[in-house]
Amino acid sequence: MLAGKLRERVTFEKLVPAGGDADWGDPTAWIGDGTVWASVTPNNGNEKAGKDGVVTVNSYTIRTRYREGITSQHRIKWRLRTMDILSVVDVDSRRRELVIEAREHPQRNG
């Protein structure tokens, strides 16, 4: 992987228990789990009709240096976007590079 292609800063976040009141259930919160340089490539975008109007969903391929422990239980923050991780692949199983397929949280148009 060429370092010059890693031009974007992305932040991994993980869901952790936030403590709280037993009467209100077990609250959770997303917390930062590291910010890294990455390459972010849009794959495609879809629009579909939902009960709240037209919803746009975009998918991305994110490449970054290998980082231990990143799974589909994490999410990614990039610019003003929040993305769910669909898959994480350790390229060639050499612990050098991760290829992550992610889908942006739906955004309403209009």
mmCIF file of the C-alpha atoms, coordinates in Angstrom:
data_MODEL
# 
_entry.id   MODEL 
# 
loop_
_atom_site.group_PDB 
_atom_site.id 
_atom_site.type_symbol 
_atom_site.label_atom_id 
_atom_site.label_alt_id 
_atom_site.label_comp_id 
_atom_site.label_asym_id 
_atom_site.label_entity_id 
_atom_site.label_seq_id 
_atom_site.pdbx_PDB_ins_code 
_atom_site.Cartn_x 
_atom_site.Cartn_y 
_atom_site.Cartn_z 
_atom_site.occupancy 
_atom_site.B_iso_or_equiv 
_atom_site.pdbx_formal_charge 
_atom_site.auth_seq_id 
_atom_site.auth_comp_id 
_atom_site.auth_asym_id 
_atom_site.auth_atom_id 
_atom_site.pdbx_PDB_model_num 
ATOM 1   C CA . MET A 1 1   ? 0.000   0.000   0.000  1.00 0.00 ? 1   MET A CA 1 
ATOM 2   C CA . LEU A 1 2   ? 1.352   3.386   -0.960 1.00 0.00 ? 2   LEU A CA 1 
ATOM 3   C CA . ALA A 1 3   ? 1.151   5.961   1.820  1.00 0.00 ? 3   ALA A CA 1 
ATOM 4   C CA . GLY A 1 4   ? 0.362   8.731   -0.691 1.00 0.00 ? 4   GLY A CA 1 
ATOM 5   C CA . LYS A 1 5   ? -3.029  7.145   -1.407 1.00 0.00 ? 5   LYS A CA 1 
ATOM 6   C CA . LEU A 1 6   ? -4.076  7.423   2.244  1.00 0.00 ? 6   LEU A CA 1 
ATOM 7   C CA . ARG A 1 7   ? -5.422  10.974  2.098  1.00 0.00 ? 7   ARG A CA 1 
ATOM 8   C CA . GLU A 1 8   ? -8.489  10.864  4.309  1.00 0.00 ? 8   GLU A CA 1 
ATOM 9   C CA . ARG A 1 9   ? -8.816  10.743  8.100  1.00 0.00 ? 9   ARG A CA 1 
ATOM 10  C CA . VAL A 1 10  ? -11.367 8.221   9.342  1.00 0.00 ? 10  VAL A CA 1 
ATOM 11  C CA . THR A 1 11  ? -12.312 7.427   12.922 1.00 0.00 ? 11  THR A CA 1 
ATOM 12  C CA . PHE A 1 12  ? -13.319 3.975   14.101 1.00 0.00 ? 12  PHE A CA 1 
ATOM 13  C CA . GLU A 1 13  ? -15.969 3.926   16.807 1.00 0.00 ? 13  GLU A CA 1 
ATOM 14  C CA . LYS A 1 14  ? -17.180 1.069   18.992 1.00 0.00 ? 14  LYS A CA 1 
ATOM 15  C CA . LEU A 1 15  ? -20.334 0.610   21.004 1.00 0.00 ? 15  LEU A CA 1 
ATOM 16  C CA . VAL A 1 16  ? -19.789 0.356   24.754 1.00 0.00 ? 16  VAL A CA 1 
ATOM 17  C CA . PRO A 1 17  ? -22.079 0.227   27.781 1.00 0.00 ? 17  PRO A CA 1 
ATOM 18  C CA . ALA A 1 18  ? -22.616 3.733   29.133 1.00 0.00 ? 18  ALA A CA 1 
ATOM 19  C CA . GLY A 1 19  ? -23.902 2.697   32.534 1.00 0.00 ? 19  GLY A CA 1 
ATOM 20  C CA . GLY A 1 20  ? -27.016 4.330   33.770 1.00 0.00 ? 20  GLY A CA 1 
ATOM 21  C CA . ASP A 1 21  ? -30.356 3.717   35.362 1.00 0.00 ? 21  ASP A CA 1 
ATOM 22  C CA . ALA A 1 22  ? -31.639 0.141   35.661 1.00 0.00 ? 22  ALA A CA 1 
ATOM 23  C CA . ASP A 1 23  ? -35.199 1.433   35.131 1.00 0.00 ? 23  ASP A CA 1 
ATOM 24  C CA . TRP A 1 24  ? -34.338 2.636   31.630 1.00 0.00 ? 24  TRP A CA 1 
ATOM 25  C CA . GLY A 1 25  ? -32.480 -0.431  30.413 1.00 0.00 ? 25  GLY A CA 1 
ATOM 26  C CA . ASP A 1 26  ? -28.820 -0.724  29.529 1.00 0.00 ? 26  ASP A CA 1 
ATOM 27  C CA . PRO A 1 27  ? -27.797 2.437   27.663 1.00 0.00 ? 27  PRO A CA 1 
ATOM 28  C CA . THR A 1 28  ? -24.873 2.309   25.264 1.00 0.00 ? 28  THR A CA 1 
ATOM 29  C CA . ALA A 1 29  ? -22.717 4.938   23.574 1.00 0.00 ? 29  ALA A CA 1 
ATOM 30  C CA . TRP A 1 30  ? -20.364 5.094   20.591 1.00 0.00 ? 30  TRP A CA 1 
ATOM 31  C CA . ILE A 1 31  ? -16.811 6.057   21.543 1.00 0.00 ? 31  ILE A CA 1 
ATOM 32  C CA . GLY A 1 32  ? -13.729 6.692   19.406 1.00 0.00 ? 32  GLY A CA 1 
ATOM 33  C CA . ASP A 1 33  ? -11.446 3.694   18.897 1.00 0.00 ? 33  ASP A CA 1 
ATOM 34  C CA . GLY A 1 34  ? -8.719  5.356   16.854 1.00 0.00 ? 34  GLY A CA 1 
ATOM 35  C CA . THR A 1 35  ? -8.275  7.746   13.946 1.00 0.00 ? 35  THR A CA 1 
ATOM 36  C CA . VAL A 1 36  ? -6.212  6.615   10.954 1.00 0.00 ? 36  VAL A CA 1 
ATOM 37  C CA . TRP A 1 37  ? -5.246  7.664   7.446  1.00 0.00 ? 37  TRP A CA 1 
ATOM 38  C CA . ALA A 1 38  ? -7.281  5.881   4.774  1.00 0.00 ? 38  ALA A CA 1 
ATOM 39  C CA . SER A 1 39  ? -8.324  5.863   1.164  1.00 0.00 ? 39  SER A CA 1 
ATOM 40  C CA . VAL A 1 40  ? -12.108 6.225   0.756  1.00 0.00 ? 40  VAL A CA 1 
ATOM 41  C CA . THR A 1 41  ? -13.644 5.248   -2.583 1.00 0.00 ? 41  THR A CA 1 
ATOM 42  C CA . PRO A 1 42  ? -17.368 5.609   -3.289 1.00 0.00 ? 42  PRO A CA 1 
ATOM 43  C CA . ASN A 1 43  ? -18.836 2.462   -4.868 1.00 0.00 ? 43  ASN A CA 1 
ATOM 44  C CA . ASN A 1 44  ? -22.435 3.313   -5.629 1.00 0.00 ? 44  ASN A CA 1 
ATOM 45  C CA . GLY A 1 45  ? -25.474 5.090   -4.338 1.00 0.00 ? 45  GLY A CA 1 
ATOM 46  C CA . ASN A 1 46  ? -29.099 4.061   -4.254 1.00 0.00 ? 46  ASN A CA 1 
ATOM 47  C CA . GLU A 1 47  ? -32.301 5.900   -3.671 1.00 0.00 ? 47  GLU A CA 1 
ATOM 48  C CA . LYS A 1 48  ? -35.404 4.191   -2.451 1.00 0.00 ? 48  LYS A CA 1 
ATOM 49  C CA . ALA A 1 49  ? -38.812 5.247   -1.276 1.00 0.00 ? 49  ALA A CA 1 
ATOM 50  C CA . GLY A 1 50  ? -39.328 4.970   2.443  1.00 0.00 ? 50  GLY A CA 1 
ATOM 51  C CA . LYS A 1 51  ? -42.085 5.966   4.807  1.00 0.00 ? 51  LYS A CA 1 
ATOM 52  C CA . ASP A 1 52  ? -40.263 9.274   5.412  1.00 0.00 ? 52  ASP A CA 1 
ATOM 53  C CA . GLY A 1 53  ? -39.722 10.033  1.726  1.00 0.00 ? 53  GLY A CA 1 
ATOM 54  C CA . VAL A 1 54  ? -36.802 9.267   -0.592 1.00 0.00 ? 54  VAL A CA 1 
ATOM 55  C CA . VAL A 1 55  ? -33.790 7.778   1.218  1.00 0.00 ? 55  VAL A CA 1 
ATOM 56  C CA . THR A 1 56  ? -30.242 7.816   -0.184 1.00 0.00 ? 56  THR A CA 1 
ATOM 57  C CA . VAL A 1 57  ? -27.825 5.016   0.732  1.00 0.00 ? 57  VAL A CA 1 
ATOM 58  C CA . ASN A 1 58  ? -24.186 5.146   -0.425 1.00 0.00 ? 58  ASN A CA 1 
ATOM 59  C CA . SER A 1 59  ? -21.536 2.428   -0.125 1.00 0.00 ? 59  SER A CA 1 
ATOM 60  C CA . TYR A 1 60  ? -17.758 2.833   0.107  1.00 0.00 ? 60  TYR A CA 1 
ATOM 61  C CA . THR A 1 61  ? -14.540 0.844   0.008  1.00 0.00 ? 61  THR A CA 1 
ATOM 62  C CA . ILE A 1 62  ? -12.076 2.019   2.640  1.00 0.00 ? 62  ILE A CA 1 
ATOM 63  C CA . ARG A 1 63  ? -8.430  0.955   2.619  1.00 0.00 ? 63  ARG A CA 1 
ATOM 64  C CA . THR A 1 64  ? -6.148  1.517   5.571  1.00 0.00 ? 64  THR A CA 1 
ATOM 65  C CA . ARG A 1 65  ? -3.086  0.059   7.195  1.00 0.00 ? 65  ARG A CA 1 
ATOM 66  C CA . TYR A 1 66  ? -3.748  -3.060  9.227  1.00 0.00 ? 66  TYR A CA 1 
ATOM 67  C CA . ARG A 1 67  ? -5.244  -2.439  12.645 1.00 0.00 ? 67  ARG A CA 1 
ATOM 68  C CA . GLU A 1 68  ? -5.921  -5.218  15.135 1.00 0.00 ? 68  GLU A CA 1 
ATOM 69  C CA . GLY A 1 69  ? -9.485  -5.742  16.356 1.00 0.00 ? 69  GLY A CA 1 
ATOM 70  C CA . ILE A 1 70  ? -11.517 -3.877  13.724 1.00 0.00 ? 70  ILE A CA 1 
ATOM 71  C CA . THR A 1 71  ? -14.735 -5.805  13.036 1.00 0.00 ? 71  THR A CA 1 
ATOM 72  C CA . SER A 1 72  ? -18.221 -5.238  11.691 1.00 0.00 ? 72  SER A CA 1 
ATOM 73  C CA . GLN A 1 73  ? -19.184 -4.305  15.266 1.00 0.00 ? 73  GLN A CA 1 
ATOM 74  C CA . HIS A 1 74  ? -17.376 -0.976  14.729 1.00 0.00 ? 74  HIS A CA 1 
ATOM 75  C CA . ARG A 1 75  ? -18.567 1.949   12.670 1.00 0.00 ? 75  ARG A CA 1 
ATOM 76  C CA . ILE A 1 76  ? -16.672 4.650   10.790 1.00 0.00 ? 76  ILE A CA 1 
ATOM 77  C CA . LYS A 1 77  ? -16.941 8.425   10.931 1.00 0.00 ? 77  LYS A CA 1 
ATOM 78  C CA . TRP A 1 78  ? -15.622 10.193  7.838  1.00 0.00 ? 78  TRP A CA 1 
ATOM 79  C CA . ARG A 1 79  ? -16.145 13.896  7.264  1.00 0.00 ? 79  ARG A CA 1 
ATOM 80  C CA . LEU A 1 80  ? -19.809 14.374  8.235  1.00 0.00 ? 80  LEU A CA 1 
ATOM 81  C CA . ARG A 1 81  ? -20.771 10.797  7.396  1.00 0.00 ? 81  ARG A CA 1 
ATOM 82  C CA . THR A 1 82  ? -21.385 7.811   9.632  1.00 0.00 ? 82  THR A CA 1 
ATOM 83  C CA . MET A 1 83  ? -20.896 4.383   8.058  1.00 0.00 ? 83  MET A CA 1 
ATOM 84  C CA . ASP A 1 84  ? -21.736 0.869   9.172  1.00 0.00 ? 84  ASP A CA 1 
ATOM 85  C CA . ILE A 1 85  ? -18.995 -1.667  8.464  1.00 0.00 ? 85  ILE A CA 1 
ATOM 86  C CA . LEU A 1 86  ? -20.259 -4.568  6.363  1.00 0.00 ? 86  LEU A CA 1 
ATOM 87  C CA . SER A 1 87  ? -16.993 -6.496  6.040  1.00 0.00 ? 87  SER A CA 1 
ATOM 88  C CA . VAL A 1 88  ? -13.312 -6.266  7.016  1.00 0.00 ? 88  VAL A CA 1 
ATOM 89  C CA . VAL A 1 89  ? -10.662 -8.139  5.025  1.00 0.00 ? 89  VAL A CA 1 
ATOM 90  C CA . ASP A 1 90  ? -6.996  -8.548  5.986  1.00 0.00 ? 90  ASP A CA 1 
ATOM 91  C CA . VAL A 1 91  ? -5.517  -8.504  2.470  1.00 0.00 ? 91  VAL A CA 1 
ATOM 92  C CA . ASP A 1 92  ? -3.421  -11.636 1.849  1.00 0.00 ? 92  ASP A CA 1 
ATOM 93  C CA . SER A 1 93  ? -3.576  -12.327 5.630  1.00 0.00 ? 93  SER A CA 1 
ATOM 94  C CA . ARG A 1 94  ? -0.284  -10.432 5.970  1.00 0.00 ? 94  ARG A CA 1 
ATOM 95  C CA . ARG A 1 95  ? -1.416  -7.853  8.549  1.00 0.00 ? 95  ARG A CA 1 
ATOM 96  C CA . ARG A 1 96  ? -0.439  -4.969  6.316  1.00 0.00 ? 96  ARG A CA 1 
ATOM 97  C CA . GLU A 1 97  ? -3.700  -3.649  4.923  1.00 0.00 ? 97  GLU A CA 1 
ATOM 98  C CA . LEU A 1 98  ? -7.420  -3.739  5.667  1.00 0.00 ? 98  LEU A CA 1 
ATOM 99  C CA . VAL A 1 99  ? -10.086 -3.431  2.992  1.00 0.00 ? 99  VAL A CA 1 
ATOM 100 C CA . ILE A 1 100 ? -13.386 -2.404  4.539  1.00 0.00 ? 100 ILE A CA 1 
ATOM 101 C CA . GLU A 1 101 ? -16.757 -2.380  2.810  1.00 0.00 ? 101 GLU A CA 1 
ATOM 102 C CA . ALA A 1 102 ? -19.068 0.136   4.473  1.00 0.00 ? 102 ALA A CA 1 
ATOM 103 C CA . ARG A 1 103 ? -22.522 1.581   3.964  1.00 0.00 ? 103 ARG A CA 1 
ATOM 104 C CA . GLU A 1 104 ? -23.461 5.111   4.930  1.00 0.00 ? 104 GLU A CA 1 
ATOM 105 C CA . HIS A 1 105 ? -26.401 5.590   7.267  1.00 0.00 ? 105 HIS A CA 1 
ATOM 106 C CA . PRO A 1 106 ? -29.443 6.543   5.160  1.00 0.00 ? 106 PRO A CA 1 
ATOM 107 C CA . GLN A 1 107 ? -30.076 10.238  4.640  1.00 0.00 ? 107 GLN A CA 1 
ATOM 108 C CA . ARG A 1 108 ? -33.396 11.735  3.697  1.00 0.00 ? 108 ARG A CA 1 
ATOM 109 C CA . ASN A 1 109 ? -33.585 13.907  0.575  1.00 0.00 ? 109 ASN A CA 1 
ATOM 110 C CA . GLY A 1 110 ? -35.726 16.977  0.576  1.00 0.00 ? 110 GLY A CA 1 
# 
